[in-house]
């Protein structure tokens, strides 16, 4: 478990020299000015997930009811140890979902989440992005993320005696 915590600490972006500190400050100022010029928007909901690990894979289940497979994206980033899921749920419309005069009624309860969602997960181990599988059924996304094998980390160089 301490290995996982060490990896989490490494993910923090800390300036290591004055040049890095200056770049970080400029980037922060640019982000702040960009946000000031944009109208305030509703923050993205944090997606709920279940994460399981086996000897050879990590499996993630995410509830994404109300979104089709074209409404969200899944990215494996970093060194194969960060998964990002982001997208948007749109309120259903059409003749089956409209009721005449419903806009004029008082809303009694609102628990459904509509709009943007986002989740970034730092994985306990690096995964092989090329062998990842993603499946969606009945509003649940399942990600099967095979772990990287340690034998993939290098190439043996033969040494010839002369």
N, C-alpha and C positions, 0 to 999 in steps of 0.2 A: 504494500500500500504506500510506503514511503516513496517508492520509485514514481508512482502516479503523482504524488504531491510535488515531488521535485520537478516533474515535467510541467505541472501547472505553473509553478513559479517561473520556469523558463519562458513561458508564453507571455509574461508581462513585458511590455516594451519600455525598458529603462534606458535613458541615454547613457552611453558609455564614454563619450568624450564631448567637448564643447561644441563641435560641429554637429553631432547628433542632437544635442540639446537645442541648438539653433533651428535645425530642420523640424524638430518636434514642435517648437514654439510657433514657427511659421505655419505649419500644417494646422495647428489648433486655431490660430487666428483666422485662417482661410475658412475652416469649417464653421467657426462662429459667425463670420460675416455672411456666409452662404445661408445659414439658418435664419439670420436676421432679415434677409431679403425674401424669404419664403413665408407664405402664410402658415400659421400654426395648424398642424394636422394632427389627427388622432394617432396616438402611439400604437405601434404594432403589438398585438397580443402575443404573449409568450406561449408557444405551443406546448401542450402537455405530452410527455413521452414516457415510455417504459424502456429500460435498457437492460439487456441480458448479455452475459459473456460465457462462451464455451471455451474449450481448449483451442479451437481453431477459428473462431469467429465471434463477432459482436453482432447482436440482433437488436434493432431499434423499432419500436412500435410507436406511431404517432397518430393521434386522433385528428383527422382533417375532414370531418363531415362538412358538407356544403361546398366543397371545392372539387373540381374535376382535375384530372392529371395535367391539363393545360394551364391551370390556375396557380401552380406553384413550381418551385425548382429545388433540387437537391444538389449540393456541391460538397465535394471532399477537398479540403484545403490543407494548407500547411505542409507538414511532412507526412500526410496521410493520417493525421490524428485529430482532425477537426471536421465535423459534419455541420453544414448549414442548411436549414430548411426554411424557405421563405415563400410567401405567396399572399393570396387574397381570397376570402370567402365573400361571395356576392349573394345578397338576399334574393331568393327565387322570385321570378316574376312570370307573367303569362296568365292565360285565362283561368287556370286552375288555382292560382295563388292570389288572385285579386277578388275582393268582395266589395260590392258597391257601398260607398259611404263609410268605409273603415277608417279613412283619414280623419273623419269628423268625430270619431269615438275617443273616449279617454283610455289611455294605455294603462292597464292594470299591473302588468308584470313584463319585464324585459330581461331575459337571461341568455338569449342566443348571442353568439359572437359573430358579428359581420365586419368585414374590412380586412385590414392587413394582419398577418401573423408572421412570426419570426422565431427561430430557435437555433442557437449555435451551441454545439456540444463538443467539449474537449474529451476525446476518447481516452480510455486507460491504456491503449496500445495503438501502434500504427497499423493501418489496414491497407490492403491491396486494392486501390481504386479501380483497377482494370477488371477485377473479378467481382465487383459489387453488384448485387441484385436489388432492385426496388420493385415492389408490388403493391397495388392498391385494390382494396375490396371493402365494400360497405362502409366507406368513410374512414378506413384505417390504412395507413401507409406502413409497410413493413420493409425495412432495410436490412439486408443480409450482407455484412461487411467482413470478408475473410481477413484474418490477420496476416501481416507480412511474415514470411519465414526468415529466419536469421541467415540461412544459406544464400539468400538473394543479395546480401550486403557487399559482396566483393568478388573479385576474380583471382584465382590462384595463378601466380606467375612462376613458371618453372625456372630454376636456377641451374645453369650449366657450368660444370667445373672445367676450367681451362688450364 
